[in-house]
Amino acid sequence: MRKVTLAAIQAGDLGINKRFDCLSSDFTPDTQAILKEHVIPRLDMHENLISQCKDADLVLTIEDICGIAYFLLADKPLFDELVIASAQITEERLSKLAKSMKTYIAACYFTSIDGINYNVTSIFGRNGEIVGQYKKTHIPPNEMWHLADGDLLNVIELDFGTVGVLICYDIMFPEAASVLAANGAEVILHPTAGYGWYDAIGEATLKTRANDNSVYILTAKNYVHNGAGKSSLIDPWGHVLVDAGFYKDAIISKTIDLDIPKTQPEWFFQTQMSGIAEIRKRYPKERRPELYSKLTEPAERLAVPNKDERAVLREKIKQGKCHW
C-alpha cells in the first residue's frame, strides 16, 4: 500500500494597486516597490496556506503565486527584473518551508533560465532542495509576450510515486496528459488560473483527462466566486474526490492509495476476452499508434506579437475593446 496525502490550496486574489497597473497613468515601474508591496504579500498568503497542510505529503500551489502575470503588459526589461527577483525570493522561502514541514511543495511561478523566461512548476523536496521542475509547454498568446514555452513533458520521481505536471493551458491538449501517463505519471499536478473553454466544460475536461489516462489529477486554482474552476482532486475513474467549492483561501486534502488499481471485474466481458482486468495495463495494448501520425506532424506556430502590434493591443485594452 502506498498511501499518500495530497493537498492543494485555493488562494484569494489580493487585487492590483493602481500604482502597479501597467495600463494606468499612475503606473510606477519600480521593481523594489512592486516586490515589497505586490509580490511579498502574495508569497505571505501562500506560505500561510501551505503551512496549514501539516499532514500532507505534497502541497500544490496555484499558477503564478507571485502575481507576475499582471506585468506581462509591461516593458520587457522591467518584466525580466521582476521574474529574476521574485523567483529568487520564492525559491528561498519555499525551500525553507518544505524543509521545516518535511513535505513536498509543488509551486508554480515565473523564472529565468539561461536568460529566458518560463512559467514553471518546481517541486521542493522534503529536504528543501528542488527535486524536479517542469516548464509550461503550451502557452496562450498573452504569455508569448515575455515567456517561452518548454519542450519536454517530463515526469518526476518522488518517494511515494511518479508525478507529472501540466500548467493551466496545458490541460487543454489531451496529448500532453497521455504522454505523461505513458511516461509513468500516476498523479498529474495541475496549477492553474482557470480551465476549460467555458465554465461547464472545465471540470468535464479534468474528469476526462483523468479517466482516459487512469491517473489522479490534483488541481490548485485561484479563488473566483461562482466562476470556472475549483481546486480539486480527481481519481483515475474521473470522480471528484474533494473540491474547494467557491471558498476563498481554502485548502483541500485527501489521502489516497496509489496501489489500488483501476480494474474492471473478473466477470466483465472485456476482462474475460483480454485476460487483463487492470485498465491502465490493457489500454496501451489497445491503442493504434500507427493511426495517429497526423498528430505529430509539424504545425505552424502562433507568431509572437511585434512591438507595434503590442502597442495596438495595449490601446484596445485601455479602451475596453479587448479584455486582458
N, C-alpha and C positions, 0 to 999 in steps of 0.2 A: 504493500500500500504506500502510495506517495501522496500523502495528504499535504496540501499547501493552502495557505490563506492568502487570497488576492484582494487587494484594496484599491480603490480609485477615489479621487476627490472630485468635487463639483464646485469649483471656486466661483465666487461672485465677481462682478465687474466693478472696478473702482472708478470707472469713467476716465475722462481725459480733461486735464486742466487746459483752459484756452491758451495759456502761455506755451503749451506743448502741442497745440493743434497745428499741423503743418499748413493747413489751409486758412488759418486765422491771421488777421493782420496783427494780432498780439503775439504771434509765434516768436519764441526766444530759442534760437538754436544753440543752447548752452548745454554741452554734454554733461558736465558735473551736476547742473541743476536737474536735468532730466533723470540722471541716475539716482540722485538723492530723493527727489520728490515723486518720481514716477516708477522707476524700476524697483528700488528698495522696498517701498510699501507693498508691492506685489509679491516680492520674494518673502517678506514677513508673513503675508497672508497664507501663502502656500506652505511655508515652513510650519506654521501653526497647525494647519490642517493635516499635514503629513505626520507631525509629531503625535497626533491623536490616534494614529493607526499602530498602536504599540504591539499588537499581536500578529501583524501581517508579515508574511514572508516577502511580499513585494507590494510596493505602493506606486501607482501610476498617476502622473500629473496631467493636466490639460495641456493643449498646444500653446506654445509661446508664453511661458509663465512670466516672462519679463515685460510683456506688452510692447515689444519692439515693432510689431506689425503696424502700430499706429504711425510709424515713421517711414513706412515704405514709400510715401509720397515726398519725403524729404530728399534733399540733395545727397548723392552717394557718399561723399566724404564724411558727412555727419552720421549717416546710417552706418558706415563702416566703423566709425569710432564707437558708436553705441553697441554694436554687435560684439566687438572685441572686449570692451569694458564690462558689459553686462554678463557675457559668458564667463569671464574670469571670476566675477563675484558669485555667480550661480554655482559654478563648479566647486569653489572653495567652501561655500556654505553647505551645499548638499553632500559633499564628501564628508564633512564633519558630522552631519546629521545621520547619514547612513551608518557611519561607524558607531556613533553613540547608540543608535537604535538596533544595530546588528541586523539590518534588513536591507533588501534591495530597494533602491529608489530609481524608477524609470522616469526621467524628466525630459520634457520637450522644450527646447529653446533654440535661438539662433546663435550660430558660432562661425568663426572664420577658420578655415583650414587651408594652409598654404596660400593665404591671401584671397581665398574665395569664400563667399558667404553661403552657408547652408542652413536649412531647417532640420535639426537633428533631434533624435532621442538618444540620450546617454543613459546607460544603466550603471548606477553606482553600486558596487558590491558591498557585502556586509562589512568589509574592512575599509570601506571608503574609497577604494580605487575604482576607476571606470573600467568595467569588465567587458563592455561592448557598446557599440554605437551604430546607429542607423541614420543615413541621410535620406530625407524625403525624396522619392523618385518621381512622383507625379505632382508638379507644382502648377497651381492655377495661374492664369495670366497676370493677376495683380502681383503675385510673388516674383514673377520673372523680372520685375524692375530691378531688384537688387540681390536676388538669390539665384543660385544654380541648383540644378537637380542632381541627385545622387544616381549612381549607375550600378547599384548592387542590392539585390533582395536577399540579404544575409540573415542567418539565424544565429542566436546567441545561446550558448550552453550555460545554464545556471545550476546550482547544486540540487535543485528539485526537478529540473526538466529543461526542455528546449523551448525558447520563445522566439517569435519574430515580431517585427514592428511594421505597422502601416500608419502613417501620419495623415489625418484628415482626408484630403482629396484622394490619397492613395486607395482608399477603400472603394472608390467608385469604379475601380478597374478589377474585375474578377480574376484576371490572370495573375495579378500580384499576390492575392491570397492563396491561389492554387500553387504558385511557385514556393511560397513559404511552407505550405503544408507538405509539398513534395520534398522539400529540403529537411523535413523533420520537425517543424514547429508544432508544438502541442497547444500552445497559447499564443494568440496574436494580440499584442498590445496596441491600442488604438487611441492615442491622444488626439483630440480634435477640437475645432471651433464650430463644428457642425457636420452633418452628414445627410446624404440623400439629396435628390434634386428638389424635393419639396417635403413638407412635414411628414405625411403619412408613409412615404416610401423609405424614409431614413432607417427606421427600426427594421423594416422588412429587408432592407439591404444587408444589415448586420446579421439578421437571422439566417438569411440565405447564404452569406459567406461562411458562417459557422457550420451550417448543416452540410453544405456542398463539400466542405473540406474536412469535416469531422474534427474541428478544433474549437477550443474556447476562445471567445473574443471579449477582452476586457477593455472597455471604453471609458475614457475620462474626458468629460466635456464641460465647458464653462456654463455657468448658470444663466438660463434665459427663461423667464416665467412664461409658461404655456407656449414655448417655442420648440422648434425641431431639435430633438436630441436630448438625451439624458445620459449621465454616467451609468454604466451597467455592466453586468457580467452575463454572457450568453453561452449556453452549453453546446456541445457538438451536435445536438439534435435541433438547435435553433430555438431552444426555450430560454426565456429571460429568467435567470435565477434570482436576480436582485437588480433594482434600479433606484436612482436617487430622486425620482419624481421631479417636481418643479420646486425643489428646495435649494435655497441659497447656502453656500458654504457647507455643503453636505459631504458625507463620506459613505461609501458603500464598502462592505467587506463580506467575503464568503469563503468558507473552507470547502475545497473540492478534493477529489481523489483522482489523480491523473492515471491511475492504473485500472480504473473501471472502464472497460472497452465499450465502444458503441457497437452493439451487436443486435442482430435480429434473431428470433427464437430458432431453436433447432428444427422445429416442425415447419418453419416458414419455407415456402416453395423455393425462393432464391437461395436460401441456405442449403436446402437439400440438393438442389441442382448443381451448385458450385462447390459445396463442401466447405465453404468459408462463411462463418457466421459474423465475423467482425468486418464491418463495412469499410473501415479505413484500409484494411488489408485487401479486400476484394475490389474496391473501386478502381485502384490503379491498373488492375488486370483487365478491367472492362473498358478502359479508355482507348481511344483510337488516335494516338498522336500523329500518325501519318496523314490524317484528315485535317489537321489543324495548322498546317504550314502557312496558310494565309495570314494567321495572326502574328507570325514572326517576320513577315516581310517588312523591309524598311518603309517608314511612313514619313510624310512631310511634317516637320515640327512647326509649332506656332512660332512666329517671329517675335522677338523682344521689341517692344515699342522704342523708337528712337527718341532723341531729345525733343524734337518738335512735336511728335505725337504725344509725348508725355505732357507737354505744356498745354496742348489742346484738351487732354483728358482732365488735367487739374482744373482748368476753367469750367469744364462741364460739371465737375463735381461741386465746385463752388456755387454754380448757378442752379444746382439741384437737378440737372438734366441727366446726370449719371450718378448712381449710388455706389459708394466705395464699400 
